[in-house]
Amino acid sequence: MSDDRPLASQADIDAFIDAIWLEDGLAANTLAAYRRDLSAFALWLQAPPPGVSTGGQLCAATSADIESWFAARHEESRPSTANRRLAALRRFYAWALREKRAAADPCLALEAAKQPLRVPKTLSEAQVEALLGAPDLDTARGLRDRAMLEMLYATGLRVSELVSLKTLDVSMTDGVVRVVQGKGGKDRLVPLGAEAAHWLQRYLAQARPDLAGARASDALFVTARAQAMSRQAFWQLVKKYARRAGVLAPLSPHVLRHAFATHLLNHGADLRVVQLLLGHADISTTQIYTHVARERLKSLHAAHHPRA
């Protein structure tokens, strides 16, 4: 629910958002999340619960104010949500202190909430092969879907990045796909691989002309209306093909992205190379896949070693 009360700290929030946009070129979604979290805390400071005294404005807030807000707001929240909001406050107060808008950083003594290790769900190589082979190749839609699945597994793109691709983003000559303004607002080049390139060429030559017809579209993967496919529509296709392939493991929209990273590490890829391919800003995000790979090795050892 939105709150239309005027913010006493609006000017500080606006200046902060402008500053981090200029400094880091952050994506619009990231900036919106910062603004949303800071505005929520600013509103709480203006009208705290009975018996709670606050500084009234963001730049006058104390550690006690933040702790009181977290106690009131985050008792039911997941640790990841609380930590995201704390990260926004830390970034804001580091900026406010630097700009002399705040006299002290109230976040210095605060600790992040402990989060359980969340291991991405992934598929075995045999399950991926079954999933890739599920589309009906006698139809234009089936060829399109095979090309999309192959490209996801070959490149590790996010689903949102895949469905946003334009025809000009792929170079068949160089064998690369250009991801424009990926998560975090960063561009990157990702190798396509021979198998994915083969299926993409088949789709472009045999299926895309039938789907698009005479209608102009710059989208790489098009529906029967010559429009770009939505993330939700593609996710429904993945679930359909998983059922057809007999893949009963729990799936997420990023199941092939997770498989891409895990299988690369299983075959000896360097962690920093995988980080670059996935477009992770922080290598700690990529390191979760090393845990998946280790667990896979342990299960294989337990299953096949005579003394396991």
Secondary structure, DSSP 8 states (H G I E B T S, - for coil): -------TTHHHHHHHHHHHHHHH---HHHHHHHHHHHHHHHHHHHS--TT----SSGGG--HHHHHHHHHHHSSSS-HHHHHHHHHHHHHHHHHHHHTTS-SS-TTTT---------------HHHHHHHHT-S-TTSHHHHHHHHHHHHHHHH---HHHHHT-BGGGEETTTTEEEE-S-TTS--EEEE--HHHHHHHHHIIIIIHHHHHTTS---BSSB-TTS-B--HHHHHHHHHHHHHHHT--S---TTHHHHHHHHHHHHTT--HHHHHHHHT-SSHHHHHHHHHHHHHHHHHHHHHH-TT-
